[in-house]
Amino acid sequence: MEKHRIEKRKRGWIVTSVSLMLLTACLGISLVFALGNNNAAQQAVERTHEQNLYDLADNLNNLEVNLSKLMIAPDGKFAASLLTDVYGEAVSAERALSALPIDSHSAENASGFLNQVADFAVSYQRTLIAGGSGKGFADNVENMYVTARRLNAEISDSVSLVSQNKLDIRKITASKPYTFRYREKISHNSVEYPELIYDGPFSDGRTSDCYKCLEGGEEITLKEAKDIAVAALSDIKVKKVVSAGKSADEPMYELVVEGERGDAYVSVSQHGGRVMNMSVSRPLGNVMLGENSAKACAKEFAARLGYDVEPVWYLTAGDVAYVNLAPVENDVVMYTDLVKVKVALDNGEALGLEAKNYCLNHTNRNVRLTMNRAAVPTLIDSRLELVNVRGALIPLENGEQRLCYEAACNYKGLDYFVYLDGVNGETVKIMRVVDDGQGSLVM
């Protein structure tokens, strides 16, 4: 009997031990899941903070640029369109700002400013719709631009710090909120409310449904495409060309090229045999060329490939230059037909080419402007310093093309391109030139 009790007691301890082990395991698993869920939740919050910060930066950048355009276009349809954008950017920026754990005082000032901009845009636009003039709003627009620029710079600095892991988004919490370094009150006096390769103007272009430049061109073979690539890439001393197949979306041969001085990827059109895209990879030496030499190299390379174009935009980034070229007829720049060339500044070799817009859009056109050029100075804001005027065929957001006068202007140290309809002189578009520290960009 005693032996039986001992065995029973042993079995009991075994059951108890196993139960405890199972309980411990369950608790451990539960803890792991809990920690995992907590970690996942924390990461989700961090991602949300980051997204709101990036959204705020985008909204403020667009707001600054649009206010700078409004400064020199106070009236007309373009001003009304700008005010719609200003209102939308201000509202979106305020929404992103309110979702961030920012110091309440700083947030209140910035939020008040953004709400004020939104209200101001509505009142301004109502005045224009009623047939009134926007010139009375000019001073307020400039004041708002200055504040938007300062606020944009502050947030841009924060985005840069986050991207470099110098600002830990996890430490921006309700108990330790982000505080603007610029502590002045972000507001204005009371107001009485009564658009890398780095690109130049219209670098994105607007595409048609067919390649107009290639229409009627003879269809070439793969061997012919390889020969064209070899001729285009003579600088890298080609050793081998391999087909990467045909483009699924566009009528091109895709080629991989191996050379003694570098490797490349080339696209050649099946009809007409045009080099439409090219990218060369090779080590670069010291910068030896200036702007004029780089432009000449880009133009010569484009001509070698059959593109009769002139340089219309130039930008450097380190040891390379990006040159945008376009056909020029009767002093009219065809921005619809851009060719982009990347030039090595050590010896002037072409390291890249993109000619899709040219191949899509280039055709014979009548590009004579009917409005007298002498009228241009009278059609832009009188405060602008007019630097240069020339004709321009530009792509519009709706896919259309418009023949315009391009007026290069300056106002208080800011550079603009103002595009006036070549028939009636209406402002069609304004672009602002922005210095990003590496060179000029157009927005």
C-alpha positions in Angstrom: 0.0 0.0 0.0 2.8 2.4 1.0 4.6 1.6 -2.3 1.4 2.4 -4.1 1.1 5.8 -2.4 4.7 6.6 -3.2 4.1 5.8 -6.9 0.9 7.8 -6.9 2.8 10.7 -5.3 5.5 10.5 -7.9 3.0 10.5 -10.7 1.4 13.6 -9.1 4.7 15.5 -9.0 5.3 14.5 -12.6 1.9 15.8 -13.7 2.4 19.0 -11.6 5.9 19.5 -13.1 4.7 19.0 -16.6 1.8 21.3 -16.0 4.1 24.0 -14.6 6.4 23.5 -17.6 3.5 23.9 -20.0 2.3 26.9 -18.1 5.7 28.5 -18.2 5.9 27.8 -21.9 2.5 29.3 -22.5 3.4 32.4 -20.5 6.7 32.7 -22.4 4.9 32.4 -25.7 2.3 34.9 -24.6 5.1 37.3 -23.5 6.8 36.9 -26.9 3.6 37.6 -28.7 2.8 40.6 -26.4 6.3 42.0 -27.0 6.0 41.3 -30.7 2.6 43.0 -30.9 3.9 45.9 -28.9 7.0 46.2 -31.1 4.8 46.0 -34.2 2.5 48.7 -32.8 5.5 50.9 -32.0 6.9 50.4 -35.5 3.5 51.3 -37.0 3.5 54.5 -34.9 7.0 55.3 -36.1 6.1 54.8 -39.7 3.0 57.0 -39.3 5.1 59.8 -37.8 7.6 59.5 -40.6 4.9 59.5 -43.3 3.3 62.6 -41.7 6.6 64.4 -41.5 7.4 63.6 -45.2 3.9 64.6 -46.2 4.3 67.9 -44.3 7.6 68.5 -46.1 6.1 67.9 -49.5 3.1 70.2 -48.8 5.2 73.0 -47.5 7.6 72.8 -50.5 4.7 73.0 -52.9 3.1 75.8 -50.9 6.3 77.9 -51.0 6.8 77.4 -54.7 3.1 78.2 -55.5 3.2 81.4 -53.4 6.3 82.5 -55.1 4.5 82.1 -58.5 1.5 84.0 -57.2 3.7 86.9 -56.3 4.3 87.6 -60.0 0.9 86.5 -61.3 -1.7 88.3 -59.2 -4.5 88.2 -61.7 -6.2 86.1 -64.3 -7.0 82.4 -64.7 -3.5 81.3 -63.8 -3.7 83.1 -60.5 -7.1 81.5 -59.7 -5.6 78.1 -60.5 -2.6 78.8 -58.2 -4.9 79.8 -55.4 -6.7 76.4 -55.7 -3.3 74.7 -55.2 -2.3 77.0 -52.4 -5.5 76.3 -50.5 -5.1 72.5 -51.0 -1.4 72.5 -49.9 -2.1 74.6 -46.8 -5.0 72.3 -45.7 -3.0 69.2 -46.3 0.1 70.6 -44.5 -2.1 71.6 -41.5 -3.6 68.1 -41.4 -0.1 66.4 -41.5 1.2 68.9 -38.9 -1.7 68.2 -36.5 -0.9 64.4 -36.6 2.7 64.9 -35.4 3.8 65.1 -31.7 5.1 68.6 -32.0 5.6 71.1 -29.2 2.1 72.6 -28.7 3.3 76.2 -28.9 5.2 75.7 -32.1 2.4 73.6 -33.6 -0.2 76.3 -32.7 1.8 79.0 -34.4 2.4 77.0 -37.6 -1.1 75.6 -37.7 -2.5 79.1 -37.3 -0.4 80.3 -40.2 -1.5 77.5 -42.5 -5.1 78.0 -41.6 -4.7 81.7 -42.4 -3.1 80.9 -45.8 -6.1 78.7 -46.6 -8.6 81.3 -45.7 -6.7 84.0 -47.5 -6.6 81.8 -50.7 -10.4 81.4 -50.6 -11.0 85.2 -50.2 -8.4 86.1 -52.9 -10.0 83.6 -55.3 -13.5 84.9 -54.6 -12.3 88.4 -55.5 -10.9 87.2 -58.8 -14.1 85.3 -59.6 -16.1 88.5 -58.9 -13.9 90.4 -61.4 -11.7 92.2 -58.9 -8.0 92.7 -59.1 -5.5 90.7 -57.2 -2.9 93.5 -56.9 -4.2 94.5 -53.5 -3.2 91.1 -52.1 0.4 91.4 -53.3 2.0 92.4 -49.9 0.2 89.7 -48.0 1.3 87.1 -50.6 4.9 88.1 -50.2 4.7 88.0 -46.4 3.2 84.5 -46.6 5.8 83.4 -49.0 8.6 84.5 -46.7 7.0 82.6 -43.7 6.3 79.5 -45.8 9.9 79.5 -47.0 11.2 79.6 -43.4 8.8 76.9 -42.2 9.7 74.8 -45.2 13.4 75.1 -44.5 12.8 74.0 -40.8 10.8 70.9 -41.8 13.2 70.1 -44.6 16.1 70.1 -42.1 14.1 67.6 -39.9 13.4 65.3 -42.9 17.1 65.4 -43.7 18.1 64.5 -40.2 15.6 61.6 -40.1 16.8 60.2 -43.4 20.4 60.4 -42.1 19.4 58.7 -38.8 20.4 61.8 -36.9 16.9 62.4 -35.6 15.3 59.4 -33.9 11.6 59.5 -34.8 11.0 57.1 -31.8 12.0 59.9 -29.4 9.3 62.2 -30.8 6.5 61.4 -28.3 3.8 63.2 -26.5 6.0 63.5 -23.5 9.1 64.6 -25.5 7.7 66.4 -28.5 9.5 67.8 -31.5 10.2 71.6 -31.1 11.0 73.9 -33.9 14.5 75.3 -33.6 13.3 78.6 -35.1 11.4 79.8 -32.0 9.9 83.0 -33.4 6.2 83.2 -33.6 5.1 81.9 -37.0 2.3 84.3 -37.8 1.4 87.5 -39.5 -0.4 90.7 -38.8 -4.2 90.5 -39.2 -5.3 90.4 -42.8 -8.4 92.0 -44.0 -9.8 89.5 -46.5 -11.7 91.5 -49.3 6.3 72.7 -61.5 17.9 63.6 -61.9 18.8 63.2 -64.4 18.4 66.7 -63.1 15.7 68.3 -65.2 15.0 71.7 -66.8 11.8 73.2 -68.1 9.3 70.6 -69.2 11.8 67.8 -68.8 9.0 65.3 -68.1 7.2 66.2 -71.3 3.9 64.9 -72.4 3.7 61.8 -74.5 1.5 61.0 -77.5 0.1 57.5 -78.3 2.6 56.8 -81.1 6.2 57.5 -82.0 5.7 60.3 -84.6 9.4 60.5 -85.4 9.6 56.8 -86.1 6.6 56.6 -88.4 7.6 55.3 -91.8 11.0 54.2 -90.6 12.4 51.0 -92.0 12.3 48.1 -89.6 15.8 46.9 -88.6 17.1 43.5 -87.5 18.8 42.7 -84.2 22.2 42.6 -85.9 21.6 46.1 -87.3 20.6 47.3 -83.8 23.8 45.9 -82.4 25.9 47.7 -85.1 24.1 50.9 -84.2 24.9 50.5 -80.5 28.6 49.8 -81.3 28.9 52.9 -83.4 27.2 55.0 -80.7 29.5 53.7 -78.0 32.8 53.9 -79.8 34.3 55.8 -76.8 34.2 52.7 -74.5 35.7 50.4 -77.2 33.0 47.8 -77.4 34.0 44.1 -77.0 30.6 42.4 -76.8 26.9 43.1 -77.4 24.2 40.8 -76.0 20.5 41.1 -76.6 18.3 41.5 -73.5 15.2 41.0 -75.6 12.6 43.3 -77.0 10.7 45.9 -74.9 7.3 44.6 -74.0 5.8 48.1 -74.0 7.8 50.0 -76.7 9.2 49.0 -80.1 12.8 48.7 -79.1 15.7 46.3 -78.9 17.3 46.2 -75.5 21.1 45.6 -75.5 23.7 45.0 -72.9 27.2 46.2 -74.0 30.6 45.2 -72.6 33.5 47.5 -73.4 37.2 47.9 -72.6 36.6 51.2 -70.8 33.1 50.5 -69.3 29.8 48.8 -69.7 26.5 50.1 -71.1 22.8 49.5 -71.6 21.3 50.7 -74.9 17.8 50.7 -76.4 17.5 51.0 -80.2 14.1 51.5 -81.9 12.9 48.7 -84.1 11.7 51.2 -86.7 14.2 53.8 -87.9 17.1 52.4 -85.8 17.3 55.3 -83.4 19.2 55.1 -80.1 16.4 56.1 -77.6 18.1 55.3 -74.3 21.6 54.8 -73.2 23.4 54.5 -69.9 27.2 54.0 -69.5 29.0 52.9 -66.4 32.7 53.6 -66.0 35.1 55.2 -63.5 35.4 59.0 -63.7 38.4 61.2 -63.4 39.0 64.8 -62.3 36.7 67.5 -63.7 38.4 69.1 -66.7 35.5 70.7 -68.7 33.4 73.8 -68.2 29.9 74.5 -69.3 30.5 75.5 -72.9 32.7 72.5 -73.6 30.2 70.1 -72.0 27.3 71.6 -74.0 29.3 71.3 -77.2 30.0 67.6 -76.4 26.4 66.9 -75.7 25.3 68.6 -79.0 27.9 66.7 -81.0 26.9 63.4 -79.5 23.2 64.0 -80.2 24.0 65.0 -83.8 26.0 61.8 -84.2 22.9 59.9 -83.4 20.7 61.9 -85.8 19.2 64.4 -83.4 19.4 68.0 -84.7 19.0 69.9 -81.3 20.4 72.8 -79.4 21.3 73.0 -75.7 18.5 74.7 -73.7 19.3 73.7 -70.1 22.5 72.8 -68.2 23.2 71.5 -64.8 26.2 69.9 -63.1 26.2 67.3 -60.3 29.7 66.4 -59.1 31.8 65.0 -62.0 29.0 64.9 -64.6 26.8 67.4 -66.4 23.2 67.0 -67.6 22.3 68.8 -70.8 18.8 69.2 -72.1 18.6 69.8 -75.8 15.7 70.6 -78.1 15.0 71.5 -81.8 14.9 75.3 -82.3 13.0 76.6 -85.3 12.4 80.3 -86.0 13.7 81.1 -82.5 11.1 78.7 -81.0 12.3 76.0 -78.6 10.5 72.7 -78.9 10.3 71.6 -75.3 8.0 68.9 -76.4 10.9 67.2 -78.2 13.6 67.1 -75.6 16.8 65.0 -75.8 18.8 64.6 -72.6 22.5 63.9 -72.6 24.7 63.1 -69.5 28.3 64.2 -70.1 31.5 63.1 -68.2 33.3 66.2 -67.2 36.7 64.5 -67.2 36.8 64.1 -71.0 33.4 65.0 -72.5 32.2 61.5 -73.3 28.5 60.8 -73.3 27.5 58.6 -70.3 23.7 58.7 -70.9 21.0 59.7 -73.4 17.2 59.8 -73.2 15.3 60.7 -76.4 11.8 59.2 -75.8 10.0 62.6 -75.9 11.8 63.5 -79.1 10.8 60.2 -80.8 7.3 60.4 -79.6 6.6 64.0 -80.5 9.0 65.3 -83.2 7.3 66.1 -86.5 7.0 68.9 -89.0 5.1 71.9 -87.5 4.1 75.4 -88.2 5.7 77.3 -85.3 5.3 80.9 -86.3 4.0 83.1 -83.4 1.2 85.5 -84.3 1.4 87.9 -81.4 4.1 90.6 -81.6 7.1 89.9 -79.4 7.2 93.6 -78.4 4.0 93.1 -76.5 5.5 90.6 -74.0 6.9 93.2 -71.5 3.5 94.8 -71.2 1.8 91.4 -70.4 3.9 90.4 -67.5 3.9 91.9 -64.0 5.5 95.3 -64.0 7.7 94.4 -61.0 9.5 91.7 -62.9 12.9 92.3 -64.5 12.7 90.8 -68.0 15.9 89.0 -68.9 15.1 87.3 -72.2 12.2 86.4 -74.5 12.0 83.6 -77.0 9.3 81.4 -78.5 8.5 78.0 -76.9 6.3 75.0 -77.8 5.4 73.6 -74.4 3.5 70.5 -73.3 0.4 71.0 -71.0 -0.9 68.7 -68.3 -3.9 67.7 -70.4 -1.7 66.3 -73.2 -2.1 69.3 -75.5 0.8 71.5 -76.8 0.8 75.3 -76.8 2.9 77.8 -78.8 4.0 80.5 -76.3 6.5 83.2 -75.6 8.9 82.2 -72.9 9.8 85.2 -70.7 12.8 84.6 -68.4 12.4 87.0 -65.5 13.8 87.9 -62.1 12.1 89.3 -59.0 13.8 89.9 -55.7 16.5 87.4 -56.4 14.0 84.7 -57.6 14.2 83.4 -61.2 11.1 82.6 -63.2 10.0 81.4 -66.6 6.6 82.9 -67.6 4.8 81.4 -70.6 2.4 83.6 -72.5 0.0 82.3 -75.1 1.4 83.2 -78.5 -2.0 84.3 -79.8 -3.7 86.2 -77.0 -0.9 86.7 -74.4 -2.7 84.9 -71.6 -0.4 83.5 -68.9 -0.4 79.8 -69.5 2.3 78.6 -67.0 4.9 79.9 -64.6 7.9 78.0 -63.6 10.2 78.9 -60.7 13.9 78.1 -60.8 15.2 76.7 -57.4 18.8 76.4 -56.3 19.1 73.1 -54.4 22.8 73.5 -53.5 24.0 71.4 -56.5 22.4 73.4 -59.2 19.2 74.9 -60.6 16.0 73.0 -60.7 12.7 74.1 -62.2 9.4 73.7 -60.4 
